[in-house]
């Protein structure tokens, strides 16, 4: 399977607490709930289509618990384009402490995560999706396990909070394979990872 990460961020790269004011107040974050006012119907239609094409989902524990407490308890989930795939398709959670996930079908990956993810990618299926799960996404990038990154950049700057990419982390060369913007100003960018960037190693000639 192709491992893809799908992340909603602000223009300044923040992904923390997008859904609600009290969703994630770690680090004193006080500006949660920033997505509702800027995520338009066109963006939601695209986002729903992303879930429809997933063959399986991989989560960090915190995002898994947020999703299980919302999408996982919706009545008649089959009628919702996001809840339907989330409830029906295999879910994997990277956690050493979660023992009773309660949201079927879920498998907890508590051992060697790199080996487990490589085994999933080597198995049958088209797309293994990671939604949210910032800490997990950064770990996957650090271990060169991500094949494709989708960013849904919302037209807002919140000025604080956890960002998708850390100040000091792995580098990556990207190939832009898809780009569009919605009428409400959400930009959607799809990148394929192609290895490490090439850096200029010598100064240009004096007369260049």
HUPE-V553756 format. One record per run of one state. SS is the DSSP state (helix for helix, strand for strand, loop for the rest). FROM is the first residue (numbers start at 1). TO is the last residue. Records with the same first field share a line. If there is no record, write none. Layout:
SS->FROM-TO, FROM-TO
This chain:
loop->1-1, 11-13, 15-25, 29-40, 53-55, 69-70, 74-76, 80-82, 89-89, 95-105, 110-112, 123-126, 132-133, 143-147, 155-162, 164-173, 182-186, 194-208
strand->2-10, 14-14, 56-60, 90-94, 106-109, 127-131, 148-154, 163-163, 174-181, 187-193
helix->26-28, 41-52, 61-68, 71-73, 77-79, 83-88, 113-122, 134-142
